[in-house]
């Protein structure tokens, strides 16, 4: 079982931390690189579109959706 890894980021001028499994961080890191964004930049996009969902959950869902899209192509 993977252990959660916590990373600190600045969102909307506020420091926050997000704890995810390393596998999710790997997808998010790769995604950010592909988009030419920093990880913080990608997280800001995910934060803006998450609605009432917790940020960690929004990151996991977005990573799963991206992985599924790429697997289908």
Gaussian input, Z-matrix of N, CA and C with variables (Angstrom, degrees):
# hf/3-21g

backbone

0 1
 N
 C     1     B1
 C     2     B2     1     A1
 N     3     B3     2     A2     1     D1
 C     4     B4     3     A3     2     D2
 C     5     B5     4     A4     3     D3
 N     6     B6     5     A5     4     D4
 C     7     B7     6     A6     5     D5
 C     8     B8     7     A7     6     D6
 N     9     B9     8     A8     7     D7
 C    10    B10     9     A9     8     D8
 C    11    B11    10    A10     9     D9
 N    12    B12    11    A11    10    D10
 C    13    B13    12    A12    11    D11
 C    14    B14    13    A13    12    D12
 N    15    B15    14    A14    13    D13
 C    16    B16    15    A15    14    D14
 C    17    B17    16    A16    15    D15
 N    18    B18    17    A17    16    D16
 C    19    B19    18    A18    17    D17
 C    20    B20    19    A19    18    D18
 N    21    B21    20    A20    19    D19
 C    22    B22    21    A21    20    D20
 C    23    B23    22    A22    21    D21
 N    24    B24    23    A23    22    D22
 C    25    B25    24    A24    23    D23
 C    26    B26    25    A25    24    D24
 N    27    B27    26    A26    25    D25
 C    28    B28    27    A27    26    D26
 C    29    B29    28    A28    27    D27
 N    30    B30    29    A29    28    D28
 C    31    B31    30    A30    29    D29
 C    32    B32    31    A31    30    D30
 N    33    B33    32    A32    31    D31
 C    34    B34    33    A33    32    D32
 C    35    B35    34    A34    33    D33
 N    36    B36    35    A35    34    D34
 C    37    B37    36    A36    35    D35
 C    38    B38    37    A37    36    D36
 N    39    B39    38    A38    37    D37
 C    40    B40    39    A39    38    D38
 C    41    B41    40    A40    39    D39
 N    42    B42    41    A41    40    D40
 C    43    B43    42    A42    41    D41
 C    44    B44    43    A43    42    D42
 N    45    B45    44    A44    43    D43
 C    46    B46    45    A45    44    D44
 C    47    B47    46    A46    45    D45
 N    48    B48    47    A47    46    D46
 C    49    B49    48    A48    47    D47
 C    50    B50    49    A49    48    D48
 N    51    B51    50    A50    49    D49
 C    52    B52    51    A51    50    D50
 C    53    B53    52    A52    51    D51
 N    54    B54    53    A53    52    D52
 C    55    B55    54    A54    53    D53
 C    56    B56    55    A55    54    D54
 N    57    B57    56    A56    55    D55
 C    58    B58    57    A57    56    D56
 C    59    B59    58    A58    57    D57
 N    60    B60    59    A59    58    D58
 C    61    B61    60    A60    59    D59
 C    62    B62    61    A61    60    D60
 N    63    B63    62    A62    61    D61
 C    64    B64    63    A63    62    D62
 C    65    B65    64    A64    63    D63
 N    66    B66    65    A65    64    D64
 C    67    B67    66    A66    65    D65
 C    68    B68    67    A67    66    D66
 N    69    B69    68    A68    67    D67
 C    70    B70    69    A69    68    D68
 C    71    B71    70    A70    69    D69
 N    72    B72    71    A71    70    D70
 C    73    B73    72    A72    71    D71
 C    74    B74    73    A73    72    D72
 N    75    B75    74    A74    73    D73
 C    76    B76    75    A75    74    D74
 C    77    B77    76    A76    75    D75
 N    78    B78    77    A77    76    D76
 C    79    B79    78    A78    77    D77
 C    80    B80    79    A79    78    D78
 N    81    B81    80    A80    79    D79
 C    82    B82    81    A81    80    D80
 C    83    B83    82    A82    81    D81
 N    84    B84    83    A83    82    D82
 C    85    B85    84    A84    83    D83
 C    86    B86    85    A85    84    D84
 N    87    B87    86    A86    85    D85
 C    88    B88    87    A87    86    D86
 C    89    B89    88    A88    87    D87
 N    90    B90    89    A89    88    D88
 C    91    B91    90    A90    89    D89
 C    92    B92    91    A91    90    D90
 N    93    B93    92    A92    91    D91
 C    94    B94    93    A93    92    D92
 C    95    B95    94    A94    93    D93
 N    96    B96    95    A95    94    D94
 C    97    B97    96    A96    95    D95
 C    98    B98    97    A97    96    D96
 N    99    B99    98    A98    97    D97
 C   100   B100    99    A99    98    D98
 C   101   B101   100   A100    99    D99
 N   102   B102   101   A101   100   D100
 C   103   B103   102   A102   101   D101
 C   104   B104   103   A103   102   D102
 N   105   B105   104   A104   103   D103
 C   106   B106   105   A105   104   D104
 C   107   B107   106   A106   105   D105
 N   108   B108   107   A107   106   D106
 C   109   B109   108   A108   107   D107
 C   110   B110   109   A109   108   D108
 N   111   B111   110   A110   109   D109
 C   112   B112   111   A111   110   D110
 C   113   B113   112   A112   111   D111
 N   114   B114   113   A113   112   D112
 C   115   B115   114   A114   113   D113
 C   116   B116   115   A115   114   D114
 N   117   B117   116   A116   115   D115
 C   118   B118   117   A117   116   D116
 C   119   B119   118   A118   117   D117
 N   120   B120   119   A119   118   D118
 C   121   B121   120   A120   119   D119
 C   122   B122   121   A121   120   D120
 N   123   B123   122   A122   121   D121
 C   124   B124   123   A123   122   D122
 C   125   B125   124   A124   123   D123
 N   126   B126   125   A125   124   D124
 C   127   B127   126   A126   125   D125
 C   128   B128   127   A127   126   D126
 N   129   B129   128   A128   127   D127
 C   130   B130   129   A129   128   D128
 C   131   B131   130   A130   129   D129
 N   132   B132   131   A131   130   D130
 C   133   B133   132   A132   131   D131
 C   134   B134   133   A133   132   D132
 N   135   B135   134   A134   133   D133
 C   136   B136   135   A135   134   D134
 C   137   B137   136   A136   135   D135
 N   138   B138   137   A137   136   D136
 C   139   B139   138   A138   137   D137
 C   140   B140   139   A139   138   D138
 N   141   B141   140   A140   139   D139
 C   142   B142   141   A141   140   D140
 C   143   B143   142   A142   141   D141
 N   144   B144   143   A143   142   D142
 C   145   B145   144   A144   143   D143
 C   146   B146   145   A145   144   D144
 N   147   B147   146   A146   145   D145
 C   148   B148   147   A147   146   D146
 C   149   B149   148   A148   147   D147
 N   150   B150   149   A149   148   D148
 C   151   B151   150   A150   149   D149
 C   152   B152   151   A151   150   D150
 N   153   B153   152   A152   151   D151
 C   154   B154   153   A153   152   D152
 C   155   B155   154   A154   153   D153
 N   156   B156   155   A155   154   D154
 C   157   B157   156   A156   155   D155
 C   158   B158   157   A157   156   D156
 N   159   B159   158   A158   157   D157
 C   160   B160   159   A159   158   D158
 C   161   B161   160   A160   159   D159
 N   162   B162   161   A161   160   D160
 C   163   B163   162   A162   161   D161
 C   164   B164   163   A163   162   D162
 N   165   B165   164   A164   163   D163
 C   166   B166   165   A165   164   D164
 C   167   B167   166   A166   165   D165
 N   168   B168   167   A167   166   D166
 C   169   B169   168   A168   167   D167
 C   170   B170   169   A169   168   D168
 N   171   B171   170   A170   169   D169
 C   172   B172   171   A171   170   D170
 C   173   B173   172   A172   171   D171
 N   174   B174   173   A173   172   D172
 C   175   B175   174   A174   173   D173
 C   176   B176   175   A175   174   D174
 N   177   B177   176   A176   175   D175
 C   178   B178   177   A177   176   D176
 C   179   B179   178   A178   177   D177
 N   180   B180   179   A179   178   D178
 C   181   B181   180   A180   179   D179
 C   182   B182   181   A181   180   D180
 N   183   B183   182   A182   181   D181
 C   184   B184   183   A183   182   D182
 C   185   B185   184   A184   183   D183
 N   186   B186   185   A185   184   D184
 C   187   B187   186   A186   185   D185
 C   188   B188   187   A187   186   D186
 N   189   B189   188   A188   187   D187
 C   190   B190   189   A189   188   D188
 C   191   B191   190   A190   189   D189
 N   192   B192   191   A191   190   D190
 C   193   B193   192   A192   191   D191
 C   194   B194   193   A193   192   D192
 N   195   B195   194   A194   193   D193
 C   196   B196   195   A195   194   D194
 C   197   B197   196   A196   195   D195
 N   198   B198   197   A197   196   D196
 C   199   B199   198   A198   197   D197
 C   200   B200   199   A199   198   D198
 N   201   B201   200   A200   199   D199
 C   202   B202   201   A201   200   D200
 C   203   B203   202   A202   201   D201
 N   204   B204   203   A203   202   D202
 C   205   B205   204   A204   203   D203
 C   206   B206   205   A205   204   D204
 N   207   B207   206   A206   205   D205
 C   208   B208   207   A207   206   D206
 C   209   B209   208   A208   207   D207
 N   210   B210   209   A209   208   D208
 C   211   B211   210   A210   209   D209
 C   212   B212   211   A211   210   D210
 N   213   B213   212   A212   211   D211
 C   214   B214   213   A213   212   D212
 C   215   B215   214   A214   213   D213
 N   216   B216   215   A215   214   D214
 C   217   B217   216   A216   215   D215
 C   218   B218   217   A217   216   D216

   B1=1.4390
   B2=1.5289
   B3=1.3178
   B4=1.4514
   B5=1.5169
   B6=1.3154
   B7=1.4598
   B8=1.5185
   B9=1.2953
   B10=1.4530
   B11=1.5203
   B12=1.3199
   B13=1.4658
   B14=1.5156
   B15=1.3026
   B16=1.4565
   B17=1.5266
   B18=1.3342
   B19=1.4641
   B20=1.5190
   B21=1.3135
   B22=1.4610
   B23=1.5158
   B24=1.3273
   B25=1.4643
   B26=1.5153
   B27=1.3182
   B28=1.4574
   B29=1.5190
   B30=1.3234
   B31=1.4632
   B32=1.5159
   B33=1.3091
   B34=1.4683
   B35=1.5269
   B36=1.3358
   B37=1.4531
   B38=1.5103
   B39=1.3347
   B40=1.4617
   B41=1.5268
   B42=1.3158
   B43=1.4607
   B44=1.5169
   B45=1.3123
   B46=1.4573
   B47=1.5227
   B48=1.2954
   B49=1.4640
   B50=1.5208
   B51=1.3187
   B52=1.4579
   B53=1.5218
   B54=1.3113
   B55=1.4593
   B56=1.5240
   B57=1.3278
   B58=1.4647
   B59=1.5209
   B60=1.3073
   B61=1.4486
   B62=1.5334
   B63=1.3426
   B64=1.4596
   B65=1.5307
   B66=1.3224
   B67=1.4660
   B68=1.5277
   B69=1.3214
   B70=1.4643
   B71=1.5207
   B72=1.3479
   B73=1.4643
   B74=1.5219
   B75=1.3204
   B76=1.4621
   B77=1.5212
   B78=1.3336
   B79=1.4661
   B80=1.5224
   B81=1.3242
   B82=1.4653
   B83=1.5294
   B84=1.3249
   B85=1.4654
   B86=1.5316
   B87=1.3242
   B88=1.4589
   B89=1.5180
   B90=1.3090
   B91=1.4596
   B92=1.5251
   B93=1.3237
   B94=1.4641
   B95=1.5265
   B96=1.3238
   B97=1.4672
   B98=1.5248
   B99=1.3221
   B100=1.4665
   B101=1.5260
   B102=1.3255
   B103=1.4601
   B104=1.5218
   B105=1.3287
   B106=1.4557
   B107=1.5181
   B108=1.3285
   B109=1.4646
   B110=1.5218
   B111=1.3091
   B112=1.4613
   B113=1.5231
   B114=1.3090
   B115=1.4674
   B116=1.5274
   B117=1.3335
   B118=1.4671
   B119=1.5262
   B120=1.3381
   B121=1.4616
   B122=1.5152
   B123=1.3235
   B124=1.4664
   B125=1.5247
   B126=1.3214
   B127=1.4633
   B128=1.5271
   B129=1.3253
   B130=1.4662
   B131=1.5229
   B132=1.3355
   B133=1.4678
   B134=1.5281
   B135=1.3100
   B136=1.4667
   B137=1.5226
   B138=1.3201
   B139=1.4575
   B140=1.5314
   B141=1.3210
   B142=1.4691
   B143=1.5269
   B144=1.3262
   B145=1.4511
   B146=1.5117
   B147=1.3110
   B148=1.4677
   B149=1.5185
   B150=1.3115
   B151=1.4646
   B152=1.5114
   B153=1.3228
   B154=1.4703
   B155=1.5321
   B156=1.3034
   B157=1.4670
   B158=1.5336
   B159=1.3165
   B160=1.4721
   B161=1.5320
   B162=1.3162
   B163=1.4591
   B164=1.5276
   B165=1.3111
   B166=1.4689
   B167=1.5308
   B168=1.3111
   B169=1.4663
   B170=1.5219
   B171=1.3347
   B172=1.4631
   B173=1.5263
   B174=1.3192
   B175=1.4716
   B176=1.5243
   B177=1.3245
   B178=1.4659
   B179=1.5269
   B180=1.3242
   B181=1.4659
   B182=1.5302
   B183=1.3141
   B184=1.4660
   B185=1.5261
   B186=1.3242
   B187=1.4675
   B188=1.5304
   B189=1.3263
   B190=1.4684
   B191=1.5300
   B192=1.3287
   B193=1.4572
   B194=1.5309
   B195=1.3278
   B196=1.4632
   B197=1.5230
   B198=1.3089
   B199=1.4604
   B200=1.5234
   B201=1.3162
   B202=1.4651
   B203=1.5274
   B204=1.3378
   B205=1.4776
   B206=1.5225
   B207=1.3210
   B208=1.4569
   B209=1.5248
   B210=1.3106
   B211=1.4639
   B212=1.5249
   B213=1.3562
   B214=1.4586
   B215=1.5238
   B216=1.3340
   B217=1.4763
   B218=1.5024
   A1=109.32
   A2=116.49
   A3=121.11
   A4=111.23
   A5=114.51
   A6=119.95
   A7=109.18
   A8=115.93
   A9=119.98
   A10=109.87
   A11=115.44
   A12=122.41
   A13=107.36
   A14=115.77
   A15=120.61
   A16=108.98
   A17=115.54
   A18=121.53
   A19=108.28
   A20=114.96
   A21=121.22
   A22=109.22
   A23=116.29
   A24=122.16
   A25=108.94
   A26=114.95
   A27=121.30
   A28=107.83
   A29=117.05
   A30=123.12
   A31=109.03
   A32=115.60
   A33=121.44
   A34=111.36
   A35=115.80
   A36=120.15
   A37=115.37
   A38=117.51
   A39=121.23
   A40=109.75
   A41=115.84
   A42=120.44
   A43=109.02
   A44=115.82
   A45=121.28
   A46=107.84
   A47=116.23
   A48=119.70
   A49=108.53
   A50=114.02
   A51=121.26
   A52=107.34
   A53=116.23
   A54=122.00
   A55=108.73
   A56=115.77
   A57=122.51
   A58=109.49
   A59=115.55
   A60=121.51
   A61=109.09
   A62=117.67
   A63=120.81
   A64=113.49
   A65=117.03
   A66=120.16
   A67=111.29
   A68=117.32
   A69=120.50
   A70=110.76
   A71=117.03
   A72=119.16
   A73=110.52
   A74=117.78
   A75=120.70
   A76=111.04
   A77=117.59
   A78=121.02
   A79=110.09
   A80=117.13
   A81=120.65
   A82=111.23
   A83=117.85
   A84=120.90
   A85=110.92
   A86=116.63
   A87=121.59
   A88=111.17
   A89=116.99
   A90=123.29
   A91=110.15
   A92=116.62
   A93=120.82
   A94=110.28
   A95=116.33
   A96=120.84
   A97=110.62
   A98=117.24
   A99=122.44
   A100=111.12
   A101=117.02
   A102=122.39
   A103=112.45
   A104=117.11
   A105=120.33
   A106=113.18
   A107=115.64
   A108=122.04
   A109=109.73
   A110=114.80
   A111=118.85
   A112=106.70
   A113=116.29
   A114=118.91
   A115=109.30
   A116=117.07
   A117=120.58
   A118=110.87
   A119=116.93
   A120=120.20
   A121=112.04
   A122=116.67
   A123=120.34
   A124=110.24
   A125=116.45
   A126=120.15
   A127=110.48
   A128=118.06
   A129=120.70
   A130=110.34
   A131=116.85
   A132=119.92
   A133=110.99
   A134=116.61
   A135=120.53
   A136=110.64
   A137=116.76
   A138=121.22
   A139=110.57
   A140=116.56
   A141=120.47
   A142=111.91
   A143=117.84
   A144=120.51
   A145=115.76
   A146=118.06
   A147=119.57
   A148=114.78
   A149=117.60
   A150=118.91
   A151=111.14
   A152=116.44
   A153=121.20
   A154=112.55
   A155=116.80
   A156=121.01
   A157=109.40
   A158=118.64
   A159=120.25
   A160=110.65
   A161=116.74
   A162=120.96
   A163=111.99
   A164=117.96
   A165=120.01
   A166=110.80
   A167=117.05
   A168=120.62
   A169=110.80
   A170=116.82
   A171=120.58
   A172=110.66
   A173=117.08
   A174=120.74
   A175=110.94
   A176=116.57
   A177=119.75
   A178=111.32
   A179=116.67
   A180=120.69
   A181=110.26
   A182=117.21
   A183=120.38
   A184=110.91
   A185=117.03
   A186=120.42
   A187=110.86
   A188=117.00
   A189=120.65
   A190=111.22
   A191=116.36
   A192=119.96
   A193=111.47
   A194=116.24
   A195=119.48
   A196=110.83
   A197=117.08
   A198=121.19
   A199=110.46
   A200=117.46
   A201=121.61
   A202=110.77
   A203=117.53
   A204=120.60
   A205=110.74
   A206=116.48
   A207=119.92
   A208=112.44
   A209=116.83
   A210=120.61
   A211=110.65
   A212=116.46
   A213=121.14
   A214=112.79
   A215=116.85
   A216=118.86
   A217=112.27
   D1=134.06
   D2=-179.22
   D3=-75.78
   D4=146.69
   D5=174.88
   D6=-92.27
   D7=147.92
   D8=177.95
   D9=-69.95
   D10=141.72
   D11=174.57
   D12=-114.29
   D13=129.42
   D14=-178.15
   D15=-100.45
   D16=134.49
   D17=175.04
   D18=-128.17
   D19=141.98
   D20=177.62
   D21=-97.57
   D22=137.48
   D23=178.19
   D24=-140.94
   D25=161.97
   D26=177.60
   D27=-106.40
   D28=118.35
   D29=179.21
   D30=-123.52
   D31=124.78
   D32=178.98
   D33=51.24
   D34=39.16
   D35=177.54
   D36=79.09
   D37=5.14
   D38=-179.05
   D39=-120.52
   D40=132.66
   D41=176.02
   D42=-73.51
   D43=135.40
   D44=176.34
   D45=-144.77
   D46=163.92
   D47=176.20
   D48=-127.03
   D49=148.54
   D50=-179.87
   D51=-128.39
   D52=132.44
   D53=178.69
   D54=-110.02
   D55=119.29
   D56=178.59
   D57=-136.78
   D58=161.72
   D59=172.89
   D60=-68.63
   D61=148.76
   D62=-178.64
   D63=-55.49
   D64=-32.25
   D65=179.96
   D66=-63.58
   D67=-37.97
   D68=177.57
   D69=-70.82
   D70=-40.56
   D71=176.68
   D72=-59.94
   D73=-38.82
   D74=179.90
   D75=-61.51
   D76=-42.91
   D77=178.31
   D78=-64.64
   D79=-45.23
   D80=-178.52
   D81=-65.79
   D82=-40.63
   D83=177.78
   D84=-61.78
   D85=-45.03
   D86=178.99
   D87=-63.82
   D88=-43.07
   D89=179.69
   D90=-60.79
   D91=-47.67
   D92=179.73
   D93=-59.51
   D94=-44.47
   D95=-179.68
   D96=-61.98
   D97=-44.38
   D98=179.62
   D99=-61.03
   D100=-36.93
   D101=-178.41
   D102=-84.72
   D103=-4.20
   D104=-177.43
   D105=70.91
   D106=30.02
   D107=-178.93
   D108=-114.12
   D109=157.98
   D110=166.70
   D111=-76.16
   D112=164.66
   D113=175.86
   D114=-60.52
   D115=-40.00
   D116=178.54
   D117=-61.06
   D118=-38.61
   D119=178.36
   D120=-63.72
   D121=-42.91
   D122=177.32
   D123=-64.78
   D124=-42.70
   D125=-179.78
   D126=-63.02
   D127=-35.21
   D128=177.10
   D129=-63.51
   D130=-40.24
   D131=177.22
   D132=-64.25
   D133=-44.07
   D134=179.23
   D135=-65.24
   D136=-39.53
   D137=179.17
   D138=-62.58
   D139=-41.54
   D140=-177.69
   D141=-65.33
   D142=-28.74
   D143=-176.15
   D144=-105.21
   D145=10.95
   D146=-172.23
   D147=-86.74
   D148=-12.47
   D149=-177.52
   D150=62.50
   D151=-130.61
   D152=-177.74
   D153=-92.82
   D154=-0.21
   D155=-178.98
   D156=-70.77
   D157=139.30
   D158=175.16
   D159=-57.87
   D160=147.07
   D161=-175.82
   D162=-58.71
   D163=-43.87
   D164=-179.88
   D165=-60.79
   D166=-41.59
   D167=177.84
   D168=-64.89
   D169=-42.35
   D170=178.95
   D171=-61.64
   D172=-38.03
   D173=178.12
   D174=-65.67
   D175=-43.82
   D176=179.78
   D177=-63.46
   D178=-46.00
   D179=-179.33
   D180=-63.51
   D181=-44.13
   D182=179.87
   D183=-63.20
   D184=-40.66
   D185=178.44
   D186=-64.38
   D187=-42.18
   D188=178.01
   D189=-64.32
   D190=-44.01
   D191=179.39
   D192=-62.27
   D193=-43.10
   D194=179.28
   D195=-64.10
   D196=-42.99
   D197=179.11
   D198=-62.68
   D199=-42.04
   D200=179.24
   D201=-64.72
   D202=-41.32
   D203=178.21
   D204=-61.05
   D205=-43.39
   D206=-178.56
   D207=-71.59
   D208=-29.52
   D209=178.21
   D210=-71.85
   D211=-28.95
   D212=-177.97
   D213=-79.03
   D214=-16.40
   D215=-178.39
   D216=-95.20

